[in-house]
């Protein structure tokens, strides 16, 4: 029984270490997208405020 648990844990940790880089890449890509969109929104807001003063 302990050998089965150890093998299961080993397989889980191997899968986790395989999936970790993909998760990091996905999270960094989503963060970059969020930053880009917020910067674009900020720029367009400032631009419209500059050209259309309320």
mmCIF file of the N, C-alpha and C atoms, coordinates in Angstrom:
data_MODEL
# 
_entry.id   MODEL 
# 
loop_
_atom_site.group_PDB 
_atom_site.id 
_atom_site.type_symbol 
_atom_site.label_atom_id 
_atom_site.label_alt_id 
_atom_site.label_comp_id 
_atom_site.label_asym_id 
_atom_site.label_entity_id 
_atom_site.label_seq_id 
_atom_site.pdbx_PDB_ins_code 
_atom_site.Cartn_x 
_atom_site.Cartn_y 
_atom_site.Cartn_z 
_atom_site.occupancy 
_atom_site.B_iso_or_equiv 
_atom_site.pdbx_formal_charge 
_atom_site.auth_seq_id 
_atom_site.auth_comp_id 
_atom_site.auth_asym_id 
_atom_site.auth_atom_id 
_atom_site.pdbx_PDB_model_num 
ATOM 1   N N  . UNK A 1 1  ? 0.817   -1.217 0.000   1.00 0.00 ? 1  UNK A N  1 
ATOM 2   C CA . UNK A 1 1  ? 0.000   0.000  0.000   1.00 0.00 ? 1  UNK A CA 1 
ATOM 3   C C  . UNK A 1 1  ? 0.854   1.272  0.000   1.00 0.00 ? 1  UNK A C  1 
ATOM 4   N N  . UNK A 1 2  ? 1.865   1.396  0.860   1.00 0.00 ? 2  UNK A N  1 
ATOM 5   C CA . UNK A 1 2  ? 2.686   2.613  0.815   1.00 0.00 ? 2  UNK A CA 1 
ATOM 6   C C  . UNK A 1 2  ? 3.390   2.782  -0.528  1.00 0.00 ? 2  UNK A C  1 
ATOM 7   N N  . UNK A 1 3  ? 3.753   1.665  -1.178  1.00 0.00 ? 3  UNK A N  1 
ATOM 8   C CA . UNK A 1 3  ? 4.430   1.802  -2.469  1.00 0.00 ? 3  UNK A CA 1 
ATOM 9   C C  . UNK A 1 3  ? 3.484   2.386  -3.505  1.00 0.00 ? 3  UNK A C  1 
ATOM 10  N N  . UNK A 1 4  ? 2.212   1.979  -3.480  1.00 0.00 ? 4  UNK A N  1 
ATOM 11  C CA . UNK A 1 4  ? 1.243   2.542  -4.419  1.00 0.00 ? 4  UNK A CA 1 
ATOM 12  C C  . UNK A 1 4  ? 1.053   4.034  -4.178  1.00 0.00 ? 4  UNK A C  1 
ATOM 13  N N  . UNK A 1 5  ? 0.951   4.402  -2.892  1.00 0.00 ? 5  UNK A N  1 
ATOM 14  C CA . UNK A 1 5  ? 0.795   5.820  -2.567  1.00 0.00 ? 5  UNK A CA 1 
ATOM 15  C C  . UNK A 1 5  ? 2.015   6.607  -3.012  1.00 0.00 ? 5  UNK A C  1 
ATOM 16  N N  . UNK A 1 6  ? 3.206   6.047  -2.776  1.00 0.00 ? 6  UNK A N  1 
ATOM 17  C CA . UNK A 1 6  ? 4.418   6.743  -3.180  1.00 0.00 ? 6  UNK A CA 1 
ATOM 18  C C  . UNK A 1 6  ? 4.498   6.899  -4.697  1.00 0.00 ? 6  UNK A C  1 
ATOM 19  N N  . UNK A 1 7  ? 4.098   5.834  -5.416  1.00 0.00 ? 7  UNK A N  1 
ATOM 20  C CA . UNK A 1 7  ? 4.142   5.919  -6.874  1.00 0.00 ? 7  UNK A CA 1 
ATOM 21  C C  . UNK A 1 7  ? 3.132   6.943  -7.374  1.00 0.00 ? 7  UNK A C  1 
ATOM 22  N N  . UNK A 1 8  ? 1.945   6.971  -6.752  1.00 0.00 ? 8  UNK A N  1 
ATOM 23  C CA . UNK A 1 8  ? 0.930   7.938  -7.149  1.00 0.00 ? 8  UNK A CA 1 
ATOM 24  C C  . UNK A 1 8  ? 1.439   9.355  -6.894  1.00 0.00 ? 8  UNK A C  1 
ATOM 25  N N  . UNK A 1 9  ? 2.035   9.559  -5.729  1.00 0.00 ? 9  UNK A N  1 
ATOM 26  C CA . UNK A 1 9  ? 2.559   10.885 -5.411  1.00 0.00 ? 9  UNK A CA 1 
ATOM 27  C C  . UNK A 1 9  ? 3.657   11.271 -6.381  1.00 0.00 ? 9  UNK A C  1 
ATOM 28  N N  . UNK A 1 10 ? 4.513   10.298 -6.732  1.00 0.00 ? 10 UNK A N  1 
ATOM 29  C CA . UNK A 1 10 ? 5.598   10.587 -7.670  1.00 0.00 ? 10 UNK A CA 1 
ATOM 30  C C  . UNK A 1 10 ? 5.035   10.977 -9.030  1.00 0.00 ? 10 UNK A C  1 
ATOM 31  N N  . UNK A 1 11 ? 4.020   10.232 -9.492  1.00 0.00 ? 11 UNK A N  1 
ATOM 32  C CA . UNK A 1 11 ? 3.426   10.558 -10.791 1.00 0.00 ? 11 UNK A CA 1 
ATOM 33  C C  . UNK A 1 11 ? 2.745   11.925 -10.749 1.00 0.00 ? 11 UNK A C  1 
ATOM 34  N N  . UNK A 1 12 ? 2.078   12.221 -9.635  1.00 0.00 ? 12 UNK A N  1 
ATOM 35  C CA . UNK A 1 12 ? 1.418   13.514 -9.508  1.00 0.00 ? 12 UNK A CA 1 
ATOM 36  C C  . UNK A 1 12 ? 2.440   14.647 -9.528  1.00 0.00 ? 12 UNK A C  1 
ATOM 37  N N  . UNK A 1 13 ? 3.542   14.466 -8.811  1.00 0.00 ? 13 UNK A N  1 
ATOM 38  C CA . UNK A 1 13 ? 4.547   15.524 -8.783  1.00 0.00 ? 13 UNK A CA 1 
ATOM 39  C C  . UNK A 1 13 ? 5.198   15.675 -10.151 1.00 0.00 ? 13 UNK A C  1 
ATOM 40  N N  . UNK A 1 14 ? 5.371   14.564 -10.877 1.00 0.00 ? 14 UNK A N  1 
ATOM 41  C CA . UNK A 1 14 ? 5.933   14.673 -12.225 1.00 0.00 ? 14 UNK A CA 1 
ATOM 42  C C  . UNK A 1 14 ? 4.990   15.438 -13.135 1.00 0.00 ? 14 UNK A C  1 
ATOM 43  N N  . UNK A 1 15 ? 3.702   15.123 -13.069 1.00 0.00 ? 15 UNK A N  1 
ATOM 44  C CA . UNK A 1 15 ? 2.733   15.846 -13.894 1.00 0.00 ? 15 UNK A CA 1 
ATOM 45  C C  . UNK A 1 15 ? 2.689   17.319 -13.495 1.00 0.00 ? 15 UNK A C  1 
ATOM 46  N N  . UNK A 1 16 ? 2.787   17.568 -12.203 1.00 0.00 ? 16 UNK A N  1 
ATOM 47  C CA . UNK A 1 16 ? 2.747   18.950 -11.733 1.00 0.00 ? 16 UNK A CA 1 
ATOM 48  C C  . UNK A 1 16 ? 3.956   19.727 -12.257 1.00 0.00 ? 16 UNK A C  1 
ATOM 49  N N  . UNK A 1 17 ? 5.148   19.102 -12.190 1.00 0.00 ? 17 UNK A N  1 
ATOM 50  C CA . UNK A 1 17 ? 6.344   19.798 -12.670 1.00 0.00 ? 17 UNK A CA 1 
ATOM 51  C C  . UNK A 1 17 ? 6.303   19.960 -14.186 1.00 0.00 ? 17 UNK A C  1 
ATOM 52  N N  . UNK A 1 18 ? 5.591   19.071 -14.882 1.00 0.00 ? 18 UNK A N  1 
ATOM 53  C CA . UNK A 1 18 ? 5.428   19.245 -16.323 1.00 0.00 ? 18 UNK A CA 1 
ATOM 54  C C  . UNK A 1 18 ? 4.452   20.373 -16.629 1.00 0.00 ? 18 UNK A C  1 
ATOM 55  N N  . UNK A 1 19 ? 3.412   20.499 -15.812 1.00 0.00 ? 19 UNK A N  1 
ATOM 56  C CA . UNK A 1 19 ? 2.378   21.495 -16.083 1.00 0.00 ? 19 UNK A CA 1 
ATOM 57  C C  . UNK A 1 19 ? 2.749   22.872 -15.551 1.00 0.00 ? 19 UNK A C  1 
ATOM 58  N N  . UNK A 1 20 ? 3.708   22.938 -14.650 1.00 0.00 ? 20 UNK A N  1 
ATOM 59  C CA . UNK A 1 20 ? 4.038   24.219 -14.034 1.00 0.00 ? 20 UNK A CA 1 
ATOM 60  C C  . UNK A 1 20 ? 4.531   25.253 -15.049 1.00 0.00 ? 20 UNK A C  1 
ATOM 61  N N  . UNK A 1 21 ? 5.472   24.947 -15.944 1.00 0.00 ? 21 UNK A N  1 
ATOM 62  C CA . UNK A 1 21 ? 5.899   25.956 -16.924 1.00 0.00 ? 21 UNK A CA 1 
ATOM 63  C C  . UNK A 1 21 ? 4.748   26.456 -17.779 1.00 0.00 ? 21 UNK A C  1 
ATOM 64  N N  . UNK A 1 22 ? 3.850   25.573 -18.188 1.00 0.00 ? 22 UNK A N  1 
ATOM 65  C CA . UNK A 1 22 ? 2.711   25.999 -18.996 1.00 0.00 ? 22 UNK A CA 1 
ATOM 66  C C  . UNK A 1 22 ? 1.823   26.958 -18.206 1.00 0.00 ? 22 UNK A C  1 
ATOM 67  N N  . UNK A 1 23 ? 1.606   26.653 -16.928 1.00 0.00 ? 23 UNK A N  1 
ATOM 68  C CA . UNK A 1 23 ? 0.800   27.546 -16.092 1.00 0.00 ? 23 UNK A CA 1 
ATOM 69  C C  . UNK A 1 23 ? 1.484   28.905 -15.948 1.00 0.00 ? 23 UNK A C  1 
ATOM 70  N N  . UNK A 1 24 ? 2.795   28.889 -15.754 1.00 0.00 ? 24 UNK A N  1 
ATOM 71  C CA . UNK A 1 24 ? 3.518   30.152 -15.630 1.00 0.00 ? 24 UNK A CA 1 
ATOM 72  C C  . UNK A 1 24 ? 3.427   30.961 -16.907 1.00 0.00 ? 24 UNK A C  1 
ATOM 73  N N  . UNK A 1 25 ? 3.575   30.286 -18.050 1.00 0.00 ? 25 UNK A N  1 
ATOM 74  C CA . UNK A 1 25 ? 3.492   30.991 -19.330 1.00 0.00 ? 25 UNK A CA 1 
ATOM 75  C C  . UNK A 1 25 ? 2.105   31.579 -19.523 1.00 0.00 ? 25 UNK A C  1 
ATOM 76  N N  . UNK A 1 26 ? 1.087   30.785 -19.198 1.00 0.00 ? 26 UNK A N  1 
ATOM 77  C CA . UNK A 1 26 ? -0.289  31.267 -19.377 1.00 0.00 ? 26 UNK A CA 1 
ATOM 78  C C  . UNK A 1 26 ? -0.569  32.460 -18.469 1.00 0.00 ? 26 UNK A C  1 
ATOM 79  N N  . UNK A 1 27 ? -0.127  32.374 -17.223 1.00 0.00 ? 27 UNK A N  1 
ATOM 80  C CA . UNK A 1 27 ? -0.402  33.474 -16.296 1.00 0.00 ? 27 UNK A CA 1 
ATOM 81  C C  . UNK A 1 27 ? 0.356   34.736 -16.703 1.00 0.00 ? 27 UNK A C  1 
ATOM 82  N N  . UNK A 1 28 ? 1.613   34.572 -17.152 1.00 0.00 ? 28 UNK A N  1 
ATOM 83  C CA . UNK A 1 28 ? 2.366   35.757 -17.562 1.00 0.00 ? 28 UNK A CA 1 
ATOM 84  C C  . UNK A 1 28 ? 1.763   36.362 -18.823 1.00 0.00 ? 28 UNK A C  1 
ATOM 85  N N  . UNK A 1 29 ? 1.259   35.519 -19.732 1.00 0.00 ? 29 UNK A N  1 
ATOM 86  C CA . UNK A 1 29 ? 0.615   36.050 -20.942 1.00 0.00 ? 29 UNK A CA 1 
ATOM 87  C C  . UNK A 1 29 ? -0.657  36.810 -20.586 1.00 0.00 ? 29 UNK A C  1 
ATOM 88  N N  . UNK A 1 30 ? -1.444  36.267 -19.668 1.00 0.00 ? 30 UNK A N  1 
ATOM 89  C CA . UNK A 1 30 ? -2.677  36.949 -19.290 1.00 0.00 ? 30 UNK A CA 1 
ATOM 90  C C  . UNK A 1 30 ? -2.368  38.254 -18.570 1.00 0.00 ? 30 UNK A C  1 
ATOM 91  N N  . UNK A 1 31 ? -1.333  38.258 -17.741 1.00 0.00 ? 31 UNK A N  1 
ATOM 92  C CA . UNK A 1 31 ? -0.950  39.493 -17.054 1.00 0.00 ? 31 UNK A CA 1 
ATOM 93  C C  . UNK A 1 31 ? -0.489  40.539 -18.070 1.00 0.00 ? 31 UNK A C  1 
ATOM 94  N N  . UNK A 1 32 ? 0.300   40.097 -19.065 1.00 0.00 ? 32 UNK A N  1 
ATOM 95  C CA . UNK A 1 32 ? 0.760   41.031 -20.095 1.00 0.00 ? 32 UNK A CA 1 
ATOM 96  C C  . UNK A 1 32 ? -0.424  41.586 -20.880 1.00 0.00 ? 32 UNK A C  1 
ATOM 97  N N  . UNK A 1 33 ? -1.409  40.736 -21.179 1.00 0.00 ? 33 UNK A N  1 
ATOM 98  C CA . UNK A 1 33 ? -2.596  41.208 -21.894 1.00 0.00 ? 33 UNK A CA 1 
ATOM 99  C C  . UNK A 1 33 ? -3.364  42.223 -21.065 1.00 0.00 ? 33 UNK A C  1 
ATOM 100 N N  . UNK A 1 34 ? -3.511  41.945 -19.762 1.00 0.00 ? 34 UNK A N  1 
ATOM 101 C CA . UNK A 1 34 ? -4.223  42.884 -18.897 1.00 0.00 ? 34 UNK A CA 1 
ATOM 102 C C  . UNK A 1 34 ? -3.507  44.230 -18.848 1.00 0.00 ? 34 UNK A C  1 
ATOM 103 N N  . UNK A 1 35 ? -2.187  44.185 -18.700 1.00 0.00 ? 35 UNK A N  1 
ATOM 104 C CA . UNK A 1 35 ? -1.416  45.431 -18.640 1.00 0.00 ? 35 UNK A CA 1 
ATOM 105 C C  . UNK A 1 35 ? -1.542  46.192 -19.951 1.00 0.00 ? 35 UNK A C  1 
ATOM 106 N N  . UNK A 1 36 ? -1.449  45.467 -21.070 1.00 0.00 ? 36 UNK A N  1 
ATOM 107 C CA . UNK A 1 36 ? -1.553  46.130 -22.376 1.00 0.00 ? 36 UNK A CA 1 
ATOM 108 C C  . UNK A 1 36 ? -2.912  46.788 -22.552 1.00 0.00 ? 36 UNK A C  1 
ATOM 109 N N  . UNK A 1 37 ? -3.977  46.056 -22.193 1.00 0.00 ? 37 UNK A N  1 
ATOM 110 C CA . UNK A 1 37 ? -5.316  46.609 -22.365 1.00 0.00 ? 37 UNK A CA 1 
ATOM 111 C C  . UNK A 1 37 ? -5.540  47.812 -21.463 1.00 0.00 ? 37 UNK A C  1 
ATOM 112 N N  . UNK A 1 38 ? -5.039  47.744 -20.226 1.00 0.00 ? 38 UNK A N  1 
ATOM 113 C CA . UNK A 1 38 ? -5.236  48.878 -19.325 1.00 0.00 ? 38 UNK A CA 1 
ATOM 114 C C  . UNK A 1 38 ? -4.445  50.088 -19.817 1.00 0.00 ? 38 UNK A C  1 
ATOM 115 N N  . UNK A 1 39 ? -3.244  49.842 -20.341 1.00 0.00 ? 39 UNK A N  1 
ATOM 116 C CA . UNK A 1 39 ? -2.464  50.951 -20.894 1.00 0.00 ? 39 UNK A CA 1 
ATOM 117 C C  . UNK A 1 39 ? -3.159  51.558 -22.107 1.00 0.00 ? 39 UNK A C  1 
ATOM 118 N N  . UNK A 1 40 ? -3.717  50.708 -22.966 1.00 0.00 ? 40 UNK A N  1 
ATOM 119 C CA . UNK A 1 40 ? -4.438  51.211 -24.135 1.00 0.00 ? 40 UNK A CA 1 
ATOM 120 C C  . UNK A 1 40 ? -5.651  52.020 -23.712 1.00 0.00 ? 40 UNK A C  1 
ATOM 121 N N  . UNK A 1 41 ? -6.393  51.509 -22.732 1.00 0.00 ? 41 UNK A N  1 
ATOM 122 C CA . UNK A 1 41 ? -7.554  52.245 -22.243 1.00 0.00 ? 41 UNK A CA 1 
ATOM 123 C C  . UNK A 1 41 ? -7.142  53.587 -21.663 1.00 0.00 ? 41 UNK A C  1 
ATOM 124 N N  . UNK A 1 42 ? -6.072  53.576 -20.884 1.00 0.00 ? 42 UNK A N  1 
ATOM 125 C CA . UNK A 1 42 ? -5.583  54.812 -20.281 1.00 0.00 ? 42 UNK A CA 1 
ATOM 126 C C  . UNK A 1 42 ? -5.166  55.810 -21.357 1.00 0.00 ? 42 UNK A C  1 
ATOM 127 N N  . UNK A 1 43 ? -4.460  55.317 -22.388 1.00 0.00 ? 43 UNK A N  1 
ATOM 128 C CA . UNK A 1 43 ? -3.994  56.202 -23.457 1.00 0.00 ? 43 UNK A CA 1 
ATOM 129 C C  . UNK A 1 43 ? -5.164  56.772 -24.246 1.00 0.00 ? 43 UNK A C  1 
ATOM 130 N N  . UNK A 1 44 ? -6.133  55.922 -24.588 1.00 0.00 ? 44 UNK A N  1 
ATOM 131 C CA . UNK A 1 44 ? -7.273  56.422 -25.356 1.00 0.00 ? 44 UNK A CA 1 
ATOM 132 C C  . UNK A 1 44 ? -8.107  57.384 -24.520 1.00 0.00 ? 44 UNK A C  1 
ATOM 133 N N  . UNK A 1 45 ? -8.212  57.116 -23.213 1.00 0.00 ? 45 UNK A N  1 
ATOM 134 C CA . UNK A 1 45 ? -8.964  58.020 -22.341 1.00 0.00 ? 45 UNK A CA 1 
ATOM 135 C C  . UNK A 1 45 ? -8.283  59.380 -22.280 1.00 0.00 ? 45 UNK A C  1 
ATOM 136 N N  . UNK A 1 46 ? -6.962  59.386 -22.086 1.00 0.00 ? 46 UNK A N  1 
ATOM 137 C CA . UNK A 1 46 ? -6.237  60.649 -22.040 1.00 0.00 ? 46 UNK A CA 1 
ATOM 138 C C  . UNK A 1 46 ? -6.301  61.363 -23.387 1.00 0.00 ? 46 UNK A C  1 
ATOM 139 N N  . UNK A 1 47 ? -6.208  60.572 -24.471 1.00 0.00 ? 47 UNK A N  1 
ATOM 140 C CA . UNK A 1 47 ? -6.240  61.174 -25.802 1.00 0.00 ? 47 UNK A CA 1 
ATOM 141 C C  . UNK A 1 47 ? -7.592  61.829 -26.066 1.00 0.00 ? 47 UNK A C  1 
ATOM 142 N N  . UNK A 1 48 ? -8.690  61.122 -25.720 1.00 0.00 ? 48 UNK A N  1 
ATOM 143 C CA . UNK A 1 48 ? -10.024 61.682 -25.953 1.00 0.00 ? 48 UNK A CA 1 
ATOM 144 C C  . UNK A 1 48 ? -10.253 62.883 -25.031 1.00 0.00 ? 48 UNK A C  1 
ATOM 145 N N  . UNK A 1 49 ? -9.732  62.818 -23.808 1.00 0.00 ? 49 UNK A N  1 
ATOM 146 C CA . UNK A 1 49 ? -9.875  63.955 -22.907 1.00 0.00 ? 49 UNK A CA 1 
ATOM 147 C C  . UNK A 1 49 ? -9.091  65.152 -23.444 1.00 0.00 ? 49 UNK A C  1 
ATOM 148 N N  . UNK A 1 50 ? -7.936  64.875 -24.057 1.00 0.00 ? 50 UNK A N  1 
ATOM 149 C CA . UNK A 1 50 ? -7.108  65.953 -24.589 1.00 0.00 ? 50 UNK A CA 1 
ATOM 150 C C  . UNK A 1 50 ? -7.776  66.596 -25.799 1.00 0.00 ? 50 UNK A C  1 
ATOM 151 N N  . UNK A 1 51 ? -8.392  65.787 -26.645 1.00 0.00 ? 51 UNK A N  1 
ATOM 152 C CA . UNK A 1 51 ? -8.978  66.329 -27.870 1.00 0.00 ? 51 UNK A CA 1 
ATOM 153 C C  . UNK A 1 51 ? -10.419 66.787 -27.660 1.00 0.00 ? 51 UNK A C  1 
ATOM 154 N N  . UNK A 1 52 ? -11.110 66.255 -26.649 1.00 0.00 ? 52 UNK A N  1 
ATOM 155 C CA . UNK A 1 52 ? -12.486 66.672 -26.361 1.00 0.00 ? 52 UNK A CA 1 
ATOM 156 C C  . UNK A 1 52 ? -12.576 67.141 -24.917 1.00 0.00 ? 52 UNK A C  1 
ATOM 157 N N  . UNK A 1 53 ? -12.098 68.332 -24.634 1.00 0.00 ? 53 UNK A N  1 
ATOM 158 C CA . UNK A 1 53 ? -12.159 68.805 -23.236 1.00 0.00 ? 53 UNK A CA 1 
ATOM 159 C C  . UNK A 1 53 ? -13.600 69.030 -22.816 1.00 0.00 ? 53 UNK A C  1 
ATOM 160 N N  . UNK A 1 54 ? -13.982 68.412 -21.714 1.00 0.00 ? 54 UNK A N  1 
ATOM 161 C CA . UNK A 1 54 ? -15.348 68.553 -21.221 1.00 0.00 ? 54 UNK A CA 1 
ATOM 162 C C  . UNK A 1 54 ? -15.471 69.852 -20.431 1.00 0.00 ? 54 UNK A C  1 
# 
